[in-house]
Amino acid sequence: MSTKQTRSCALSLAIPPDWTPVLTALLGVGLPLVFVDKSNAELPIPKPSVLYYSWETAPSDATSTDRILADTPAELDVAPELAPAETASETDSTIREPLPIDFSTDAPLPDASSNSAADLTAPETTSQTPPASQPEEDSEPETAEPPVQVEFTPAGPSLLFDGIAPAGSGQTITDIEVRFFRRNGEIFEGHTRPSVFLREFDLEPGTPYDEVLAQQGLDRLSRMAVVRSAGIELEPAANPDEAVMVILVEERSPIVLGLYSVNPSPSALEGPFQQNPALGQGPDENTGLSADGSVRFLNLGGNDQELTLQIRGGVQVFDTELAFRDPWIGNDPTGISFNIFNQRSVQRVFAGGARDVDLPNRNTPWVHRFGGGVEVFRPVATDLTLALGVNYQQVSIHNSAFERDTFDRDQLGERLIVGSDFDELLTVQFSGELNRLDNLDRPLDGDRLRFGIDQAIPIGAASITYTRLSANYTHFLPLDLFGFAEGPRTLVFNVQAGAMFGDVPPYDAFSIEAGPLGSYAGDGLASGSRFALVAAEYRFPIINFELLRRDVNLGGAIFSGFASTLGSADDVIGEPSVSRRKPEDGFVFGLGLRADTDLGLFRLEFSINDDGASQVVLTAGEKF
């Protein structure tokens, strides 16, 4: 039997530290970029994105497409070099320092004798109670600040602090201090206002130390975008029954350049980089060969406010999004976020299938979206955050990324949009996330529930109205079935479902080829007004070793998944999956290797689907 092969891979491009000419060029071509003058306390550390390289084998009558895209899980931190604090007597030898790459100056690296996390009693602290006034001392003349330095930061580095609050013995808190550390353990004055961290704790001077309250505040602190890791130290006071609570913060650099996408959750905003309650982030895109890039200003004014610019470019995609996020409005933990985006890509709903259906001019349909929105969000419990947003966007179909001509029907005469020129969408969205995972980046135990309700309000000529419900539940269960080395053994379950009532535009239908079944081989899977998905994966250790003086934990995985549109493909306006003869359900099973390194998590997997089509994929990051 004859077969055909499709090969796809991801290309990552280095991003220079000077973004001024890049932004100028973007504005010069008329992209909708605006700058607003901050990040959710529940904002997780960015997840590693996917690096996908696949060999696909399918029956000869199938139509194959480039499948998944990629970026790299590495990030670049840009920060001004501050004067080192008073040196400590020794450094913590257990802290592995990243390799600095200096692109801008020949300034020497920090001295190994500089302050470290081991010296927790150093005087470089910020106290909640003002210190007593002291006489002025002669000081050295101020010197010019060294130029900005660029540091390469791996996605999975070792952390200074474990995020676990000490037990204590009922001491009365006499003072609460904030102490800042660089990644190499050096103490410095920090970029963030201490009040930004103090407001996350329900403890104050004069009250007994409570381990539970301290841990809750520490958990909130660890989820902040500006915090890489955090801890608490209890230092003795003059009275044996009293203690000084010291909040230890390992800060991220205030400017971060990355080759990954940033998708805070929960999100009630629309956009190519926004996290959906189910089936991944943004509209389901068939991007082909592409790369992501982002620049994040994490700590505007020292207030934990965040401004993020993200770009995705490739053979079938060109997306841009600018977002501003502030986790506190005044003294209230209710946050606010704005975004504006321009998305131009080929969506899977209009690609693939056993039958090729294009535009009347034989080109592939490109979906153009331009819009923005505003949301408010609030943590209503330690592990539950809710978000409410309003979004507006215009959607049109073109035959390339920059073509002006629009199309409302394909070559078969089926509708691509609801209106005749472009569709206007005004949606009110409500979403939430219940997160009880033990670790946001590498969870081994616990569960997470994401859910959302979207309501489209009819406006414009298309007058689209629909109600969309979706949910996504993931459970991590430590389970010692088998393994061949020291390391965690975890069983992961994932269940997703959704339904739309009313008008179902094809570009907003549920695409079951996304999410855990994103590597489905062959002709792809259908899109519908309803869907259900279930997946499972068992992860186990194989061998632990060192490569280039870096620890590598090599593990294995056995996984499977099933998804279905529940017979709803013909509910979608234009019936794109029906005309392209896509299957409405699919099953996949596979085996894989998982390499957990300082540079991130990499997976090599072999999978086969229910039609007998198989593929080998190399990916970075988790699928759940």
C-alpha positions in Angstrom: 0.0 0.0 0.0 1.4 3.4 -1.0 1.9 6.0 1.6 2.9 9.6 1.7 4.9 11.4 4.3 4.6 14.9 5.8 7.4 16.5 7.7 7.1 19.7 9.8 9.3 21.4 12.3 9.6 24.6 14.3 12.0 27.4 13.7 13.1 29.6 16.6 14.7 33.0 16.0 16.9 34.9 18.4 15.4 38.2 19.6 17.8 41.1 20.0 17.7 43.0 23.2 17.0 46.3 21.5 13.3 46.2 20.6 13.0 49.8 19.5 13.5 49.2 15.8 11.3 46.2 15.9 8.4 48.1 17.4 9.0 50.9 15.0 8.8 48.5 12.1 5.6 47.0 13.4 4.0 50.4 13.8 5.2 51.3 10.3 3.2 48.5 8.7 0.1 49.6 10.4 -0.4 46.9 13.0 -2.8 47.8 15.8 -0.4 48.4 18.6 -1.2 50.6 21.6 0.6 51.2 24.8 -1.2 51.4 28.1 0.3 52.3 31.3 0.4 45.8 35.2 -0.3 40.9 36.6 -2.7 38.6 38.4 -1.7 37.3 41.7 -2.8 33.9 40.4 -0.8 34.3 37.2 1.2 31.1 36.7 4.8 31.0 35.5 4.6 30.7 31.6 4.3 27.2 30.4 6.8 25.9 28.0 5.5 26.0 24.5 5.5 23.3 21.9 8.4 22.4 19.7 7.0 19.9 17.2 8.8 17.8 14.6 6.9 14.9 13.1 7.0 12.2 10.6 3.5 11.2 9.5 2.4 8.1 7.7 -1.2 7.9 6.4 -3.2 6.1 3.7 -2.5 7.3 0.2 -6.0 8.8 -0.2 -5.6 11.1 2.8 -4.7 14.8 2.7 -1.9 15.7 5.1 -1.1 19.1 6.5 1.6 20.7 8.5 0.6 20.1 12.1 1.9 21.8 15.0 4.1 24.7 15.7 6.8 25.6 17.9 8.8 27.8 19.8 11.5 27.2 22.4 11.0 27.0 26.1 13.9 29.3 26.8 13.5 32.9 27.9 15.7 36.0 27.9 15.8 38.2 31.0 16.9 41.8 30.6 17.6 43.8 33.7 19.8 46.7 34.8 22.9 45.7 36.8 22.4 47.1 40.3 25.2 47.7 42.8 25.8 44.6 44.9 24.7 44.6 48.6 27.1 44.1 51.5 29.0 40.9 51.0 28.3 37.8 53.0 30.8 35.5 54.6 30.0 32.6 52.3 27.7 31.5 49.5 25.3 28.6 49.2 27.1 26.0 47.2 23.9 24.1 46.4 22.6 26.9 44.2 23.3 26.3 40.5 23.8 29.6 38.8 22.8 30.2 35.2 25.4 30.9 32.6 25.3 34.7 31.9 25.6 35.9 28.3 26.5 39.5 28.2 25.6 41.1 24.8 26.1 44.7 25.8 29.1 45.3 28.0 32.4 43.8 29.2 31.4 44.3 32.8 32.7 41.5 35.0 30.4 38.9 36.5 29.3 39.2 40.1 32.0 38.2 42.6 31.4 34.8 44.1 31.8 36.4 47.5 28.8 38.6 47.1 25.7 38.2 49.3 23.9 34.9 49.0 20.7 33.2 50.1 22.7 31.5 52.9 23.2 34.9 54.6 19.6 35.5 55.7 20.6 38.0 58.4 22.2 40.5 56.1 21.1 44.1 56.7 19.9 44.6 53.1 16.2 44.3 54.0 13.0 46.3 53.7 10.8 46.4 56.9 7.1 47.0 57.3 7.9 49.2 60.4 10.3 52.1 59.7 13.8 51.8 61.3 15.0 54.3 63.8 16.7 57.3 62.4 20.5 57.1 62.2 23.1 59.8 61.8 24.2 60.4 58.2 27.5 58.9 57.2 29.9 60.0 54.6 29.2 58.1 51.4 31.2 57.4 48.3 30.3 59.6 45.2 27.6 58.0 43.1 28.9 56.3 40.0 27.1 55.8 36.7 24.9 52.8 36.3 26.4 50.0 34.2 24.7 49.3 30.8 21.8 46.9 30.6 22.9 43.2 30.6 21.2 40.3 28.9 21.0 37.0 30.7 20.0 33.6 29.2 17.5 32.0 31.4 16.4 28.3 31.0 12.7 27.5 31.3 13.2 25.0 34.1 16.0 26.4 36.4 16.6 25.5 40.0 14.9 27.8 42.4 16.3 29.4 45.5 13.3 28.8 47.7 11.0 25.9 48.1 7.8 27.9 48.8 7.1 26.1 52.1 6.3 28.1 55.2 8.1 27.1 58.4 6.0 25.5 61.2 6.9 28.0 63.9 6.1 27.6 67.6 3.4 30.3 68.1 5.8 33.2 68.4 4.4 36.7 68.2 5.4 38.6 65.0 7.3 41.7 65.9 8.0 42.8 62.4 7.7 41.6 58.8 10.5 42.3 56.4 11.0 41.7 52.7 14.4 40.5 51.4 15.2 40.4 47.7 17.5 37.9 45.9 18.9 37.6 42.5 19.0 34.2 40.8 22.6 33.6 42.0 21.6 34.1 45.6 22.9 37.7 45.9 20.9 40.0 48.1 19.9 43.3 46.5 17.4 46.1 47.0 14.8 44.7 44.6 12.6 46.3 41.9 9.2 45.8 43.6 7.6 47.9 46.3 7.5 45.8 49.5 3.8 46.6 50.0 3.1 44.6 46.9 4.2 41.4 48.7 3.0 42.3 52.2 -0.6 42.7 50.9 -0.7 39.1 49.9 -0.4 37.9 53.6 -3.1 37.9 56.3 -0.4 38.3 59.0 0.8 41.5 60.5 3.1 42.6 63.4 1.6 42.0 66.8 -0.3 38.8 65.8 0.8 35.2 66.5 2.6 33.5 63.6 0.2 31.1 61.8 1.7 28.5 59.5 -1.5 28.0 57.5 -1.9 31.8 56.9 1.7 32.1 56.0 1.5 29.2 53.5 -1.6 30.7 51.9 0.2 34.0 51.5 3.3 32.3 50.2 1.2 30.4 47.6 -0.3 33.7 46.3 3.1 35.2 46.2 4.6 32.3 44.2 2.0 32.8 41.5 2.9 36.4 40.9 4.5 37.0 37.5 7.4 39.0 39.0 8.3 36.2 41.5 10.5 33.3 40.4 10.4 31.7 43.9 9.6 32.7 47.4 10.0 31.5 51.0 9.7 32.6 54.6 12.3 32.6 57.4 11.6 33.2 61.1 14.4 35.1 62.7 14.8 35.4 66.5 13.8 38.7 68.2 14.9 40.1 71.6 12.2 38.1 73.4 12.3 34.3 72.9 8.5 34.3 72.4 8.8 36.7 69.5 10.2 36.4 65.9 10.7 38.5 62.9 9.0 37.1 59.8 11.3 37.6 56.7 9.7 37.1 53.3 12.4 35.9 50.9 11.8 36.8 47.2 13.7 35.6 44.2 12.7 38.2 41.6 12.4 37.9 37.9 14.0 40.5 35.8 11.6 43.4 35.1 12.0 42.9 31.3 11.7 39.4 29.9 12.3 38.4 26.3 10.9 34.9 25.4 10.4 32.5 22.6 7.1 31.3 24.0 3.6 32.5 24.4 2.2 33.9 27.6 -1.4 32.8 28.5 -2.7 33.7 32.0 -5.6 31.7 33.3 -8.4 32.2 33.9 -9.0 34.6 31.0 -12.2 36.2 29.9 -10.5 37.9 26.9 -10.4 36.9 23.2 -7.2 36.8 21.4 -4.6 34.4 19.8 -2.6 34.0 23.0 -5.5 33.9 25.6 -6.2 30.7 27.5 -9.5 29.1 26.6 -11.3 27.1 29.3 -11.1 24.1 26.9 -9.1 23.0 23.8 -6.0 25.2 24.3 -5.4 28.9 23.7 -7.0 31.2 21.2 -8.8 30.0 18.0 -7.6 26.7 16.7 -4.9 27.5 14.2 -3.2 25.4 11.5 -0.1 27.4 11.7 2.5 25.3 9.8 6.1 26.3 10.4 6.2 29.2 12.8 7.8 30.8 15.8 6.5 32.8 18.8 8.1 35.7 20.5 7.2 37.9 23.5 8.5 40.8 25.5 7.1 41.3 29.0 7.5 44.3 31.2 6.7 42.6 34.5 6.9 45.2 37.1 5.8 48.7 35.9 6.5 51.3 38.6 7.4 48.5 41.0 3.6 47.7 41.4 3.5 44.2 39.7 1.7 45.7 36.7 2.5 43.9 33.4 2.6 44.9 29.8 3.1 42.1 27.3 3.6 42.2 23.5 3.4 38.8 21.7 4.0 37.9 18.1 3.6 34.7 16.2 4.9 34.4 12.6 5.0 31.6 10.2 4.0 30.2 6.8 0.3 30.2 7.7 0.0 32.6 10.6 0.8 36.2 11.6 -0.6 37.1 15.1 0.1 40.1 17.3 -1.4 41.0 20.7 -0.7 43.7 23.3 -2.1 43.2 26.8 -1.9 45.1 30.1 -2.7 43.5 33.4 -3.0 44.8 36.9 -3.9 42.3 39.7 -5.0 45.0 42.2 -7.3 48.0 41.8 -6.2 50.3 44.5 -6.2 48.4 47.8 -8.6 45.7 46.5 -7.4 42.3 45.1 -9.8 42.7 42.1 -7.6 43.0 39.0 -8.2 44.4 35.6 -6.8 43.6 32.1 -7.0 45.1 28.6 -5.9 43.7 25.3 -5.9 44.5 21.6 -5.0 41.9 18.9 -4.7 41.3 15.2 -4.9 37.6 14.2 -4.3 36.4 10.6 -4.1 32.6 10.2 -5.4 29.4 8.6 -7.8 27.7 11.0 -8.1 23.9 11.1 -11.8 24.1 10.5 -11.0 25.3 6.9 -8.0 22.9 6.4 -7.3 19.2 6.0 -9.9 16.5 5.4 -10.2 13.8 2.8 -11.6 16.4 0.4 -9.8 19.6 -0.4 -12.1 22.6 -0.3 -10.6 26.1 -0.9 -11.8 29.6 -1.9 -13.2 30.2 -5.4 -9.7 31.3 -6.5 -8.3 28.0 -5.3 -6.4 29.6 -2.4 -6.6 28.5 1.2 -9.0 30.5 3.4 -7.3 32.8 5.9 -9.2 34.1 8.9 -8.5 37.7 9.9 -9.6 38.8 13.4 -9.1 42.3 14.8 -10.4 43.4 18.2 -9.9 43.8 21.9 -11.5 43.6 25.3 -11.4 44.4 28.9 -11.8 42.0 31.9 -11.9 42.1 35.7 -10.8 39.1 37.7 -10.6 38.3 41.4 -9.4 35.4 43.6 -12.5 34.5 45.6 -10.6 31.8 47.5 -7.1 30.6 47.9 -7.4 28.2 44.9 -10.3 29.8 42.9 -10.1 32.8 40.6 -13.0 34.2 38.5 -12.9 36.5 35.5 -15.6 38.6 33.7 -14.9 40.3 30.4 -16.4 42.1 27.4 -14.9 41.6 23.9 -15.4 43.1 20.4 -13.9 41.7 17.2 -14.3 41.8 13.4 -13.9 38.6 11.5 -13.3 38.3 7.8 -12.0 35.7 5.3 -9.1 36.4 2.9 -6.8 34.4 0.7 -3.5 35.4 2.4 -2.2 37.2 5.5 -2.2 40.7 3.8 -4.8 40.4 1.0 -7.5 43.0 1.1 -10.2 41.1 -0.9 -12.7 39.3 1.3 -14.7 36.1 0.7 -18.0 34.9 2.3 -18.2 31.5 0.5 -15.9 28.7 -0.5 -15.6 27.1 -3.9 -18.6 24.8 -3.2 -20.8 27.9 -2.3 -20.8 27.1 1.4 -20.7 30.0 3.9 -17.4 30.9 5.5 -18.9 33.7 7.6 -22.4 34.6 8.7 -22.5 38.0 7.0 -21.5 39.1 3.5 -18.3 41.1 4.1 -17.2 40.6 7.7 -18.8 39.5 11.0 -19.0 41.6 14.1 -18.9 39.8 17.4 -19.7 41.3 20.8 -19.3 38.8 23.6 -19.6 38.8 27.4 -17.4 36.1 28.8 -17.2 34.5 32.3 -14.5 32.1 33.2 -12.9 30.5 36.3 -10.2 28.3 37.4 -10.0 26.0 40.5 -6.4 25.1 40.9 -5.3 22.7 43.6 -2.0 21.5 41.9 1.0 21.0 44.1 3.2 22.7 41.5 2.1 25.1 38.7 5.0 24.2 36.4 5.6 20.5 37.0 2.5 19.2 38.8 2.6 15.7 40.3 -0.5 15.7 42.5 -3.8 17.6 42.7 -6.4 18.7 40.2 -7.4 21.7 38.1 -10.8 22.7 36.8 -11.3 25.4 34.1 -14.8 26.5 33.0 -16.4 29.2 31.0 -19.6 30.7 29.7 -19.7 33.0 26.6 -22.7 35.0 25.4 -22.7 36.6 22.0 -24.8 39.8 21.8 -26.3 40.4 18.3 -24.8 43.5 16.6 -24.1 44.5 13.0 -25.4 43.0 9.8 -24.6 39.4 10.8 -26.4 39.8 14.1 -24.7 36.7 15.6 -26.0 35.3 18.9 -25.0 32.2 20.7 -24.3 30.8 24.2 -21.2 28.7 24.6 -20.4 26.5 27.6 -17.1 24.7 28.2 -15.2 22.9 30.9 -11.8 21.2 31.4 -10.8 19.0 34.3 -7.3 17.5 34.9 -6.4 15.3 37.8 -2.8 14.2 38.8 -2.6 11.1 40.9 0.7 9.8 42.3 0.6 6.0 41.4 3.6 3.6 41.7 2.7 1.1 39.0 6.3 0.7 37.6 9.4 2.6 36.9 13.2 2.0 36.5 14.8 4.8 38.5 14.2 7.3 41.3 11.5 9.8 40.4 7.8 10.5 40.4 5.3 8.1 39.0 2.0 9.9 38.1 -1.2 9.0 36.4 -2.9 12.0 34.6 -6.6 12.1 33.6 -8.1 14.8 31.5 -11.8 15.4 30.6 -13.1 18.2 28.4 -16.6 19.0 27.1 -18.5 21.9 25.5 -21.7 23.0 23.8 -22.9 25.9 21.7 -26.6 27.0 21.4 -27.8 29.4 18.7 -25.7 30.5 15.7 -22.4 28.5 15.3 -20.0 30.4 13.1 -17.4 28.0 11.6 -14.5 30.0 12.9 -15.8 29.7 16.5 -16.9 26.0 16.5 -15.2 23.5 18.7 -12.3 21.8 16.9 -11.6 18.4 18.6 -8.2 18.2 16.9 -6.9 20.7 19.4 -5.6 20.0 22.9 -4.5 16.4 23.8 -5.4 15.1 20.3 -3.4 17.8 18.5 -1.1 15.2 17.1 -3.9 13.2 15.5 -2.5 11.8 12.2 -4.2 11.5 8.8 -7.0 13.9 7.7 -7.6 15.5 11.0 -10.8 15.7 13.0 -14.1 17.6 12.6 -15.4 20.7 14.3 -18.9 20.9 15.8 -21.3 22.7 18.1 -20.6 20.1 20.8 -17.7 18.0 21.8 -16.4 15.6 24.5 -12.8 14.5 25.1 -11.1 12.1 27.5 -7.4 11.4 27.7 -5.0 9.7 30.1 -1.3 9.4 30.5 1.0 7.5 32.9 4.4 9.0 33.5 7.3 7.0 35.0 11.1 7.4 35.5 13.6 5.5 33.4 17.1 6.8 34.2 18.7 9.9 35.7 22.1 11.2 34.4 24.2 14.2 33.6 24.6 15.8 30.2 27.0 18.7 29.8 27.1 19.0 33.6 23.3 19.4 33.6 20.9 17.0 35.3 18.6 15.1 32.9 15.7 13.0 34.3 14.6 10.6 31.5 11.2 9.1 31.9 8.6 7.3 29.9 4.9 7.8 29.1 2.0 5.7 28.0 -1.0 7.8 26.7 -4.3 7.5 24.9 -7.2 9.8 24.1 -10.6 9.9 22.5 -12.7 12.9 21.2 -16.0 13.3 19.4 -18.2 16.1 18.1 -21.2 14.0 19.3 -22.7 14.2 15.8 -22.8 18.0 15.7 -20.6 18.8 12.7 -23.7 19.7 10.6 -24.8 22.3 13.1 -22.0 24.5 12.1 -22.8 27.3 9.6 -21.5 26.2 6.2 -20.8 22.6 7.4 -17.0 22.9 6.7 -16.2 19.5 8.3 -19.0 17.7 6.3 -17.8 19.1 3.0 -14.2 18.2 3.8 -15.3 14.7 4.9 -13.5 14.9 8.3 -14.2 12.1 10.9 -16.4 13.3 13.8 -14.6 11.2 16.4 -11.1 9.8 16.8 -8.9 7.7 19.1 -5.1 7.8 19.6 -2.7 5.6 21.5 1.0 6.0 22.0 4.3 5.6 23.9 6.9 8.2 24.6 10.1 9.3 26.3 10.2 12.4 28.5 13.4 14.3 29.2 13.1 16.8 32.1 16.1 19.2 31.9 17.2 22.7 33.0 16.1 23.9 29.5 12.6 22.5 29.9 10.6 19.3 29.3 11.1 17.5 26.0 8.9 14.5 24.7 9.6 12.0 21.9 6.4 10.1 21.2 5.0 7.5 18.8 1.3 7.5 18.3 -1.2 5.6 16.1 -4.9 6.5 15.6 -8.0 4.4 15.0 -7.6 4.7 11.2 -4.1 3.1 11.3 -2.2 6.3 10.6 0.8 6.8 12.8 3.5 9.4 13.5 6.5 10.2 15.6 6.7 13.6 17.3 9.3 15.6 19.2 7.7 18.2 21.5 8.6 20.5 24.3 6.2 21.1 27.2 3.2 19.2 28.6 0.0 18.3 26.7 -2.3 18.9 29.8 
